[in-house]
Structures are given as C-alpha cells and as structure tokens.
Amino acid sequence: MGRSERRVKLASWGLVATLALLTACTQTAYLSQSIGGHLSLMAAAQPVDKLLAEPELAADLRERLLLSQRLRAYSVDTLKLPDNDSYRRYADLGRSAAVWNVVATPELGLTLKTWCYPVMGCVGYRGYFDRAEADAYAAQLRAEGLEVLVYGVPAYSTLGWSNFFGGDPLLNTFIKYPPGELAGMVFHELAHQVAYSADDTQFNESFATLVERRGADAWLQAQGSPAERAAYRLRMQRREQFRALTGDYRQRLAELYGSPQSEDSKRAGKAKLLQSLREDYGRLKAEAWGGDASYDGWFARANNASFALLAAYTDLTPAFDALLARQGHDWPHFYAEVKRLAALPKTERRSELLKQTGD
C-alpha cells in the first residue's frame, strides 16, 4: 500500500481529558486509550532546536531534522499553511506506526462503517495506539460478518488542538521518507488544521491530498535536487498507475454489488475480480515497474475495506485541484473557499464543490 494511501488521520483523537468528558460512557474505555496514547506521544517529543544542539545526534537524523525545518518554513512562507508549533518537535516512538487504524465494510459492499465522536464527527476508521487492541477489535468486526483492514498510520493531525501542548510532532515513523514524500506528509497534516468538516472524511482527506501533491511539487521545483525531483516523479507515476488499476476494479466491484445477482453469484464474481486484479498487478509490476514490490502488501490483503479506504483519499482531489486553479493558485483565496464549503451541509457542500469545478 502506498504511503499516501496509508495516511488516514485520527484527527482529534487522543487529545486531552476535557474531550473525554464530552464522550458518552460507552466510549470511555476507547477514549482512555486514545488520550493515554496521545499524551504519551506528546511527552516523548523534544524541540528540534534542542536536538540539533546535541553533538552526539546521529548524522542522518540531523540532516532530516534540518530538512524538516526548511519544509516547515516553506509551508508558512509559500503555501500559507499555519505558522504554529506543529512539526517543530520530534519524537522517536520506538515503533513502526503512530497508530493502527481499523476500517470495515460489508462483505458485498464498499461503504465504510463509521464511528462518531465529539468535535471530529463521524469518520470511517477507528484508531488504536496498541496494535494488539486494534487486532482484537478487528476480530470482533469480522465475527459480525464485516470485511476488515488493519493498517499502520505514520502520522495523524489533531487539527491544531495540540498546539497548546507543543503541536503535532515529527515522528520516527516518517522522518526518513524521501524528501518529496516527507514534504507531502508535513503539508498534508498541516492542511487539516486549515479546514475540516465533521462527518466528511472524503472531503477532508481529498483536500489535504491536493495540498500535499501541489505543495510537494512546488517545493521540489524550488528547492529539490534533479535526482530528488526525478525520484519523486517516478513514485508519483507509479502511484497514479496503482490508482488507475485499483479504481477500475473498484468500479467493477461496485457494479457487481449493485446488480440483481444472488449473493452467492456476487461472492463468486468478487473472487474472480480479485484474482484478475492480482494478475493485472503482477503484469504491471513485471512489465512497467521493473519488479518494484512497493505495493505487494496492498494487493496481498486487498478487500472491500481496502478499496473503500482509497476512495476517501482520491475521489474529490481532482475537484479541489480545479478549485485551486479557479482561485488563480492563490493559496489564501483557495483556503477561504474550502473553509466556506466545509461549513455547508454535506449534500450542499458536495454539490457546490462539483459545480464550481465544472463536474
């Protein structure tokens, strides 16, 4: 699974104890692990300037922390993203993911199950700071007959709520990404602090993905090396080919599930489609990607939840791209329009977005 597809945000999960007071009693146990996990993460973070002053700091980490602060300056000066404490501290969590998300869909459907919380609204994922807890909850959902995916999330945004405590930190889970992807990660997360609409994951993630892509492209053109630009273009080209392939099969699955066939026929058709998908991927990898295995994990565990998750990140990104162009690529004007749309009711928001972009 590609990095940008792995990045579903927890948004404001695990903030401070006051948020727990707003939560129903049935969610107390879940909020407890969220709050504890987030506060532990925040406590592990140290100011980047302090770390850079330490002579024993590893050279590769020093180089990455310096790069992160150049990216942070660019995010403010050029992309006009929030100028606050986020991504000016660093934490090594000693694990491969910040959190593990659980997503679920019906056996014969592509609609994500949603969970609702104060402030953040209803979202199509549930996050855990402990992998074992995520797996245990996933097992419960599978017992209910749902298709489930558990995946590691390298970073998440608290929508600016954590700035009082030092801001969202840089993490070991993504600090060593290639320069273009590190830039995209930072820009994506900061975009969530600009505009956020409760109950509309697709709107939020598609907007942040647009900022990620356009911001990383612009930064690489301005400050990246030719080799970094070439490597990023190659990764983006393969990512687009991945999206085209999976988008085609997602549409085929949607048509199958919406057909009048019996459930048994749909199950058989689904199995054939997934087998065909993996065969097409094998040819793409061998013939066009030179054996690059970056997406092997995604295709090995592909199910309805995998396809539904991808839609949250990509389906509205072209509309936001067109909206940015209509605003003359002026970031403040673009953000103002996105904020206006975010404040509308969901149905009206979607209609306005597509209407303004000519779709």
N, C-alpha and C positions, 0 to 999 in steps of 0.2 A: 504494500500500500504506500502511495506517495506521501511525502511529508505534509504537503498542504492538505491532503485528504485526512490526515490523522489528527488535524488540529481542531476539533470541535471544542469550544470553550466552555468551561464551567461557569463563566461569567461571574456572578457574585456569590457562588457557593463558598462556604467556609470563611465567612468574614469575621464578625465579632459577636459577642454574646447577645447584644441587643437585637440582632436579627433573629436569634433563636426564640426570643420572647414573642415574636410575631408569628411563629410557626405553630401549627396545630400539634397537639400532644402526640398524635400518631407518628409524627415526623421527628420526634425528639432524638431518638437513637441515631437516625441518619444525620441530623444536623450536628449532633455531638461529634461524630467522626469527622464531619466536614470542618467544623470550627477548630477542632484539635489539630487536624492535618494542616489547615491553612496557617494557624498560628505557629505551628512547628516550622513550617516552611519560612515564614516571615522571620522567625527568631534565628534561623540559620544564615540569613543574608547579612553581608557586610558591605560597607561603601566601597565602590570600585576604586576611588582615590586612595583609600586606606590600603587596599590590597596591592595597588600599584607601587606604593611606597615600601613594600616589603622586599628586600633584596633576594630572599630565597624563593620568591614566587616563580613557578615554572615558566620557562620562556614561551612555550606555546600558549599557555593561558594568558600571560601578559599581553601577547600580541592580539589575542582575541578580545580581551577586555578593552584594549586601546581602540580596536576596530569598533566595538560596540558603542563606544562613546562618540566616535565620529559619525556613526549611523544615527545615534540619538540627536546629535547636533543637526544633522541633515533633516531628520524628521520634523524638527521645530522650524528651522530656517527656510526650508524649501517646501516641505509637504504641509506645513502649518498644523501639525499634529500637536497635542497637548504638551506644554512645557511644564513638567512636574517631576516628582521624584521617581516615577516608574523607570525601570531599567537603568538605574544609576547605582544599584547594589547587585551583588552576586551571591548565589548560594549553591553549594555542592550538596545535593540531597543524598548522594551515595546510592542512587538507584537510577534506572533507565527511563523512568517516566515521572512526571509531576503527579499525575493521577491516572486512574484507569476508568474509562467510560464504558457503560453498558447501554447498548441500543437494542431494540427489539421490534419485530414486525410480525404480522400474521404469517402462517405457513404459506398461504396463497394470496399474498397482498404485499404492497410496497409502502404502506402507511406506517410511519414510525409511531410507536407508543409514546405518549407524553407524560411528563410528571410536572406538577405545578408547585411553585414556591413563591413566597413574598418577594417583591422587588423585581426578580428576574422573570416572573411569569411562568408560562408553560413551555417546556423545552423537550426535545426528543432524545434525551440522554440522561443518565444518572451516573454521577461520578463518585469514585472512591479513592481515598489516599492509600488504601491497602489492597493489593492485588487479590489476596485470598477472599476478602469481603466482596469484591466485585465478582469473582468467580462463583461465590456462594449465591449471590443474588441472581446471577445469570442462570444458575441451575434451577432456581425457583421458577424463573420465567419459562425456561424450557419445559419444565414439568406442567406448565399451563398450556403447552402446545405452541408457544411462540418460537420464532427463529431469532437467535440472539448472536450478537457480536460483542466481544470484549476487546478493547484496544487501548494501548498506552497513549497518553496525551503529553507531549513535551512541554506545553505551556498553556496557561489559561489567563483570562482577563477578569479582574474584579470591577471593571467599569469605573475605575478611579476611586472606589471605596477604600482601598488600602493605602492611598496616598498619605493619610493621616499617620499611618504606621511605617512609612518609608517607601511606599509604592510597590508595584509588582516588580519582583526581582528578575534579573537574568539568572538562568539556571544551567547547571552542567548538562541537562538533558538536550540542550540545543546550542550551547555556546560555540561548539566546534563544527557547526554546519558550514558548508561552503559559503563564501561571502554573500553571494546573491540571495541565497536562501536564508541566511541569518538576517539580512536586511529585510526580506519579506516577512519573516517571523515578527520582528520588532514592529514593523509598520502595521501589520495585521492586528496585533494585540492592542496597539495604541488607537487604532481606528475604532475599536469597541468603546473606547472612552469618549469618542466624538458623538456617536449616535447609537442608540439601542432601543429596540422596540420589544417590549414584553410580549410573549406569545408568538413571535415570528422569527424562529431560528433561521429560516431560509433568507429572509430579508437581511438580518444581522450579519450572517456569515458571507453572503454574496457581496454585500457592501465592503466588508473587511477584506475579502479576497481581491476585490478590484483595487483597493488601496495598496494591498500587498504587491500585486503584479505591476501596476503602473509605477509605484514607488521604487520597487527594486530595479525595474528597467531604467528609470531616470537616474538612480544613484549609480548604477553600474556605468552608464554612459558618462556621467560626470566624474566619477572617482575610481571606477574599477579598472583593472588592467585588461588588455586584449584577451589574455588567457582566461581571466575570470568571466568576461563577457561571453566568450565562446563556449565555455563550460556551462554557463547558465542557459544560453540559447539551446544547447543540446538537451539539457534536462527538461526545459520547457517544451521543446518539440516532442520529446517522448511522453511527457505528461499530457500533452494535447492528444497524441495518438491513443494513449490509455483512455482518456475521457471519451474520445470518439468511439472506441471499441465498446467500452462499458455502457455508454449512452445508448448505442444501438441495441444492445442486449437488454438494457433496462426497459426500453420501449417495447421490445418483443415480449418480455415478461408481463408488462402492464397489459398488453393486448390479450395475452393468454388468460390472465387472471380475470379480465373483464368480459371474457367470452362466455357463451351459454353452455360450454362443455361441462361434463360432470367433474366432480373433484378428483376422481381417480384419473381421468384423462388429463386434467390440469397438472397433476403430480407427474405423470409420465412425460408430458410436454416440457415441464420445468426441468426434469432430469436431462432430457435431450438438449435443451438450450444451454444448460450449464456445461455439459460435456463439449458441445460445439464451441462455446466461449473459450474454454481452456485450450482447445485445439487451435483456435484462431490466435490466441495469445502466444502459443508455442511457436507458430509460424512467424508472427510479428517479431518476437524476441530473437529468433534464429536468423531471419532474413533481413531485418531492418535495424536491429539493436545490437548486433554483434554478440549476442549471448548475455547482455546485461540482465541480471536477475533481480533488479531492484523491486519489481512488482510481483515476484513469485509468491510471497506470503499472502498478498491480497487475493490472487486467483486461487490459491490453495484453499482458502476458507470462504470464498465468495458465497453469499446467500442473499436473501431478500433484504436483510438488515444492512449489508454492505452497500447494496445498490441504493437503498433509501437514504443512507448517510451521504453518499456522493451528491445527491440532488440538492441537499441543503447548502452545499458549498458552491455549486456551479450554475444552477439553473437561472438565477437572476443576475449573474455577473455581467453578461452582455448588455443588459438593460442599464446597469449602473455605468458601464463603460460609455454607452451612448449619452447618458445623462451628463457625465463629466465633459464630454465633447460639446454638448449643448451649452454648458457653462463656460465654454472657452478655455477648458483645462485650468480654470481658476479654482484652486483648492478651497479657499474660504467660501466662495459662492456655491460650490458643489456641496460642501458640508452643510451649509444653511438649507439647501434644498432637501438633502437627505434627512435632516432633522425635522423639517416640515412634514415630509412624508411619514416619518416614524411616528409622529403624533396623531396621524389619522387612524380611523378604524381599519382593521386588517383588509377587508374587502376593498374599501375605498383606496387604501394605500397601494395595493397591488394594481388596481385599475389605473390610478394616477401615474404610477411608475411606468407601466407599459405604454400608456397613452403618450406621455412626454417623450418616450424614446422611439415612438413610431411603430411599436409592435402591436 
